Amino acid sequence: MNLTADQFPFVWLWPGFALYFLLLTWALGGLDLNELKRRRSRQHVFYAGSIAVMMLWLMRTGIQPGLGLHLLGISGLALIAGWRLAFLGALFPLVGVVVLGHEPWQAAGMVAMVMVALPIAVTYGVWRLTERFLPSNLFVYIFVCGFFGSAMAALLAHLAAAGLMLATGATESATITRDYLVYLPLMLFPEALINGGLISVLVAYRPEWLATFNTRRYFGDFRGAS
């Protein structure tokens, strides 16, 4: 959903910047940037993933002002780069949509919280629950973290955006239901397909590129014996 600045009171816009800045500072505080500099392959994956997310955000369909839809791709970035780098990488799409005029800069903080912070939290939460409670099965990681986790993250992000529109009175409930929520299920399938498909390919060919994938947990000594 496009959260345009003119639809929200001033007091709703600026807390988003403050909260996202605090989360970004927290994420960067625990990040080993020297390790990132040493591992050139991880740099390439991080930059490629961030730019890919930006491209997804730029490919959007407009229903009416404030009710546009686009794929997020944040779940895949979080699983590949880890939640800390995902917060940093999300600056690419956030800055990109502002520079190209798809989002006003005043609403960027709110967009960051709803379309970045919330999906990352959901994706990371699903991954942690999977690691703790579900079997160490390769397909569990792919389908639960990759497919289900990304669909759930997108669903909650879009519902949160719709809730904000309702809470501020920016859009009537009938309009959101008729022009937005009815199209939401159509977005969840490609969201899950893109993120889950990417994770499946990386698990098969480049599991070392996935920061959330424990090769020993899921492959054991299989690869060493081959």
Beta strands, then each sheet from edge to edge (+ up, - down):
strand 1: 60-61
strand 2: 69-70
sheet 1: 1+ 2-
end
